[in-house]
Amino acid sequence: MPETREVSCTAEDCFLDMFENHYTYDVPDDHDVSALSCPVCGGTTCLEVLDV
């Protein structure tokens, strides 16, 4: 089963609590949350992976 990550936006002015990122089987090994941006505020340094 492909990996799923729950990601939280920690920006003070952003109202997004969390979102799920679903990956395919061919995601590169070096891909991490730093390659993503928040779908609400557009921030990139404010994202953290949640351990659920």
LUMDO-353419 format. One line per 10 residues: number of its first residue (from 1); their letters; for each residue x, y, z of N, C-alpha, C, O, CB. Coordinates in Angstrom, 3 decimals, decimal comma, always signed. Each point is the difference from the previous one (the first is absolute). Glycine has a CB too. Layout:
BEGIN
NUM> a> X Y Z X Y Z X Y Z X Y Z X Y Z; ...
This chain:
BEGIN
1> mpetrevsct> +0,848 -1,183 +0,000 -0,848 +1,183 +0,000 +0,890 +1,243 +0,000 +0,943 +0,078 +0,787 -2,796 -1,321 +0,441; +1,568 +2,218 -2,100 +0,801 +1,231 -0,021 -0,095 +0,761 +1,320 -0,983 -0,107 +0,733 +0,628 +0,249 -3,201; +1,382 +0,613 +2,742 +0,080 +0,760 +1,246 -0,979 +1,164 +0,011 -0,279 +0,597 -1,040 +2,673 -1,246 +1,242; -2,917 +0,968 +0,985 -0,826 +1,170 +0,241 +0,615 +0,758 +1,156 +0,370 -0,599 +1,010 -2,468 -0,547 -1,871; +2,212 +2,454 +0,726 +0,531 +0,826 +1,085 -1,019 +1,057 +0,372 -0,635 +0,603 -0,865 +2,996 -1,003 +0,090; -2,512 +0,618 +2,069 -0,827 +1,080 +0,503 +0,934 +1,174 +0,272 +1,020 -0,151 +0,673 -2,756 -1,448 +0,349; +1,387 +2,753 -1,544 +0,854 +1,177 +0,079 -0,777 +1,132 +0,653 -1,180 +0,203 -0,288 +2,467 -0,917 -1,769; -0,617 +1,450 +2,937 -0,605 +1,124 +0,697 +0,684 +1,290 -0,425 +1,206 +0,015 -0,247 -1,802 -1,492 +2,200; -0,174 +2,563 -2,040 +0,563 +1,318 -0,276 +0,085 +0,744 +1,325 -0,998 +0,132 +0,709 +0,050 -0,082 -3,086; +2,132 +0,432 +2,707 +0,225 +0,673 +1,283 +0,027 +1,520 -0,125 +0,297 +0,690 +0,975 +0,973 -2,686 -0,242
11> aedcfldmfe> -1,572 +2,524 -1,907 -0,012 +1,460 -0,177 -1,095 +0,619 +0,857 -1,133 -0,480 +0,005 +2,020 +0,238 -2,354; -0,552 +1,306 +3,072 -0,951 +0,639 +0,917 -1,244 +0,524 -0,694 -1,098 -0,096 +0,549 +3,013 +0,701 +0,869; -1,766 -0,057 -2,604 -1,138 +0,613 -0,690 -0,738 -0,955 -0,936 -0,879 +0,429 -0,747 +2,087 +1,715 +0,899; -0,863 -3,431 -0,121 -0,657 -0,988 -0,859 -1,044 -0,779 +0,797 +0,257 -0,411 +1,131 +1,827 +0,222 -2,544; -3,246 -0,009 +0,828 -1,073 -0,709 +0,697 -0,010 -1,502 -0,266 -0,844 -0,710 +0,548 -0,469 +2,792 -0,677; +2,237 -2,586 -0,703 +0,042 -1,431 -0,299 +0,553 -0,770 +1,191 +1,074 +0,320 +0,510 -0,775 +0,178 -2,958; -1,024 -1,499 +2,883 +0,441 -0,839 +1,110 +0,937 -1,082 -0,505 +1,139 -0,105 +0,457 -3,279 +0,559 +0,771; +1,665 -1,262 -2,172 +0,816 -1,070 -0,564 -0,564 -0,428 -1,344 -1,152 +0,282 -0,328 +1,788 -1,054 +2,633; +0,203 +0,081 -3,081 -0,449 -0,611 -1,239 +0,763 -1,291 -0,205 +1,087 -0,181 +0,549 -1,658 +2,428 -1,546; +0,003 -3,144 +0,207 +0,655 -1,274 -0,302 +0,619 +0,076 -1,383 -0,591 +0,543 -0,934 -1,031 -1,805 +2,405
21> nhytydvpdd> +2,797 +0,721 -1,583 +0,681 -0,074 -1,282 +0,158 -1,468 -0,355 +0,676 -0,743 +0,711 +0,548 +2,939 -0,316; -1,837 -2,616 -1,480 +0,036 -1,392 -0,436 +1,029 -0,149 -1,113 -0,013 +0,751 -0,975 -2,417 -1,074 +1,611; +3,310 -0,640 -0,486 +1,088 -0,207 -0,948 -0,268 -1,200 -0,905 -0,803 -0,871 +0,333 +2,388 +1,881 +1,315; -0,914 -1,047 -2,780 -0,036 -1,156 -0,886 +1,163 -0,912 +0,356 +0,836 +0,353 +0,832 -1,938 +0,988 -2,686; +1,161 -2,492 +1,238 +1,074 -0,942 +0,282 +1,361 +0,498 -0,472 +1,031 -0,446 +0,503 -2,695 -1,376 -0,674; +1,677 +2,737 -0,786 +1,271 +0,433 -0,569 +0,522 +1,327 +0,552 +0,767 +0,684 -0,679 -1,428 -1,901 -1,346; +0,263 +1,594 +3,240 +0,506 +1,234 +0,605 +1,506 -0,155 +0,266 +0,425 -1,041 +0,503 -2,703 +1,529 +0,561; +3,088 +0,522 -1,392 +1,450 -0,090 +0,218 +0,340 -0,151 +1,490 -0,709 +0,526 +0,858 +1,067 +0,872 -2,920; +0,700 -2,100 +2,354 +0,420 -0,232 +1,388 +0,360 +1,292 +0,721 -0,163 +0,090 +1,217 +0,990 -2,327 -1,904; -0,341 +3,238 -0,041 +0,430 +1,238 +0,639 -1,124 +1,041 +0,121 +0,262 +1,133 +0,404 +2,013 -1,586 -1,300
31> hdvsalscpv> -3,505 +0,093 +0,558 -1,133 +0,930 +0,108 -0,405 +0,145 +1,462 -0,153 -0,993 +0,712 -0,649 +0,358 -3,027; +0,628 +1,879 +2,759 -0,486 +0,245 +1,357 -0,914 +1,224 +0,001 -0,272 +0,585 -1,049 +2,372 -1,609 +2,036; -2,560 +1,397 +0,184 -0,991 +1,065 +0,136 +0,541 +1,351 -0,486 -0,791 +0,892 -0,304 -0,197 -2,131 +2,244; +2,283 +1,411 -2,017 +0,557 +1,277 -0,461 -0,300 +0,253 -1,485 +0,149 +1,129 -0,467 +1,666 -1,356 +2,189; -2,228 -0,789 -2,460 -0,350 +0,160 -1,411 -1,462 +0,410 -0,183 -0,439 +0,236 -1,125 +2,173 -1,942 +0,554; -2,486 +1,792 +1,664 -1,421 +0,341 -0,059 -0,238 +1,450 +0,402 +0,879 +0,642 +0,576 -1,449 -3,024 -0,074; -0,613 +2,896 -0,804 -0,415 +1,310 +0,482 -1,422 -0,112 +0,534 -0,775 -0,848 -0,443 +2,293 +2,035 -1,219; -1,848 -0,337 +2,601 -1,331 -0,003 +0,612 -1,028 +0,392 -1,052 +0,185 +1,000 -0,694 +0,781 -0,422 +2,968; -2,054 -1,348 -2,409 -1,023 +0,330 -0,998 -0,814 +1,246 +0,346 -0,731 +0,506 -0,851 +0,612 -2,917 +0,338; +0,229 +2,914 +1,739 -0,761 +1,190 +0,397 +0,869 +1,258 -0,067 -0,335 +0,948 -0,710 -1,099 -2,381 +2,198
41> cggttclevl> +2,553 +1,444 -0,748 +0,812 +1,217 +0,071 +1,189 -0,018 -0,958 +0,623 +1,037 -0,227 -1,316 -0,821 +2,594; +1,014 -1,374 -2,927 +1,114 -0,100 -0,945 +1,356 -0,122 +0,641 +1,006 -0,072 -0,705 -2,358 +1,366 -0,819; +1,412 -1,319 +2,853 +1,277 -0,098 +0,699 +0,676 -1,341 -0,197 -0,658 -1,019 -0,213 -0,216 +2,608 +1,872; +2,201 -1,576 -1,584 +0,761 -1,245 -0,160 +0,797 -0,354 +1,248 +0,230 -1,180 +0,269 -0,086 +1,648 -2,704; +0,274 +0,519 +3,191 +0,802 -0,272 +1,194 -0,870 -0,240 +1,231 +0,526 -0,291 +1,075 +1,298 +1,688 -2,043; -3,120 -1,283 +0,832 -0,921 -0,125 +1,138 -0,643 -1,391 +0,072 -0,863 -0,221 +0,849 +0,412 +2,681 -1,015; +0,839 -3,386 -0,683 -0,635 -1,317 -0,031 +0,777 -1,008 +0,839 +1,230 -0,044 -0,027 -2,125 +0,552 -2,252; +0,149 -1,310 +3,021 +0,585 -1,060 +0,825 -0,794 -1,285 -0,197 -1,228 +0,022 -0,086 +2,044 +1,670 +1,787; -0,103 -2,807 -1,772 -0,636 -1,313 -0,090 -0,525 -0,373 +1,386 +0,723 +0,124 +0,989 +0,804 -0,836 -2,911; -2,770 +0,259 +2,001 -0,591 -0,444 +1,251 +0,186 -1,498 +0,175 -0,144 -0,763 -0,955 -1,525 +2,623 +0,831
51> dv> +1,982 -2,276 +1,321 +0,066 -1,428 +0,325 -1,335 -0,412 +0,584 -0,304 +0,301 +1,154 +2,806 -0,202 -0,744; -3,293 -0,786 -1,207 -1,342 -0,396 +0,435 +0,001 -1,463 +0,371 -1,034 -0,538 +0,394 -0,016 +2,278 -1,862
